Amino acid sequence: MSAEMPGPPDAAEQPPLVRLLQEFSLEANRYVDSAGGRNDMHRTDLNALAVIMQHTARNQIVTPGVLRKELHLSSPATTALIDRLHHSGHVVRERLGTDRRQVQLRMTPKAYRDGGAMFLPLARHMGAAMAQFTPEELEIATRFMTSMIDATVKAGQEAAQQTAPAPPAPQ
C-alpha cells in the first residue's frame, strides 16, 4: 500500500501577494548568486557582509559569535568564512577591550567598493521601479515589507524551536 503524495497547492488558495513575495525572494537569491559568483564570493560571504554592515550601522559590535548565530553556522564554518573574507580583503579582525581577547569584525573599504559594484545594477533597476510610485505608496509598501520581514523572522524562530518529524515506520 503506497501513501499518496500531496499535489501542489491550488494556486487560488494562495494570495497573489504571497506568490509575488516568493518570486521576489527567488529572483533576489538568483541575483546574489550571479553577482557573488562573478566575484568569487559565496552567498554566505555576502550574507556575512550584510550582517556586519547592518550591525555597524546600528553601532553594534560584530564578533565571530554574532556572525555564527545570525548565519546559523558551526564554529568551524564560521572560522572558514571569516578566513575567506579576511584573505579576500573584505574583513579585518580587531582585538577589543583591555584584555584584547574579544575579536571584532570590520568591513574594509574594499568590501564597500566591491559590494557597491556588485549591487549597483540591482540598485539602479530598483530605483527606477520605485520612481513609478508616489511617496505615499512607497510608505505603504515599506510598512507592508516591514510586516512581512517581521512575520518571516517569527516563523523562522518558530521553525527553529520545532523538532523534526519522526520518519514513518516501515511497513
Summary of the structure (lengths in Angstrom):
residues: 171
radius of gyration: 20.4
end to end distance: 9.0
largest distance: 67.9
contacts: 363
relative contact order: 0.08
helix: 65%
strand: 7%
